[in-house]
Amino acid sequence: MEETENTFSPPEIHREELTVTTEIKRYLYTAGSWAIFLSITGFIACGFLVIVGLFMGSVMSANMKMAGIPSFLFTLIYLVMALVYFFPALYLLRFGNRMRSSIQDQSQEDLTRSLANLKSFFKYSGILIIVVIAVYLLAMIAAVLVAMGR
């Protein structure tokens, strides 16, 4: 069985080599440092979401019993939000760590893995944005339908 080459890449990518100058290395190292900082803040935000989620169920239990909404639902929502935000922070951390090590060690393999994590970050973020926009559109349609039904 023959292996097929990835035909998604534009042909001009394979025409000439890319030179990574000292200035580009400085920019990449700085980008890696900022990615690490942003990933740490993302992990902290995930931690806050977990903490708030654990307490939200008990805080809201008295109010939600009257509305007929189970109190664990709020805990579940916050825990799912923390899980959703965990992966972009993880991709950024991997990008930052591998980018910095690739510059320090002159490692082509680390540079490649670093950029693969950056690609994964953008792909995940793009899909998440599409899902959020779809949910907003569905919520608007539902709101209009409910308003028309009254």
C-alpha positions, 0 to 999 in steps of 0.5 A: 500500500502506497503512502500518500503525500499531504496535498493540503500544503500549498506548493510554494512552501516547498520551493525554498528554505526558510532562514531563522535569523537571530532577530527571528529567534529573539521574537520566537523566544519572547513569544514563547515566554508570553505564551507561558505567562498566558498559559499560567493565567489560564490554569489559574482561571481554570482553578478559579472556575473549579473552586467557584463551581464546587461552591456554586452548587451549595450556594445556589441550592436554596434558590434553585429548589424553588425554581425546580433546577437541580443545584448540581447543574451549576457545579457541572457547568463550571466544571465543564467550562474549566475543562474547556479552558484547560486545553488552550492553556495546555497547548500554550504552555507546551508551545512556550516551553518547547519554543524556548528550549528550541531556541536555547538548544538549537533544536529543530525537533523542538521548534517543530513540536512547538509550532505544532502545539501553536497550530493546535491552540489556534485550531481548538480556539477556532472550533470553540469560537464556532461552537459558541457562535452556534450556541448564541444563534440557537439561543437567539432563535429560541428566544424569538420563538418563545417571545412569539409564542406568548 
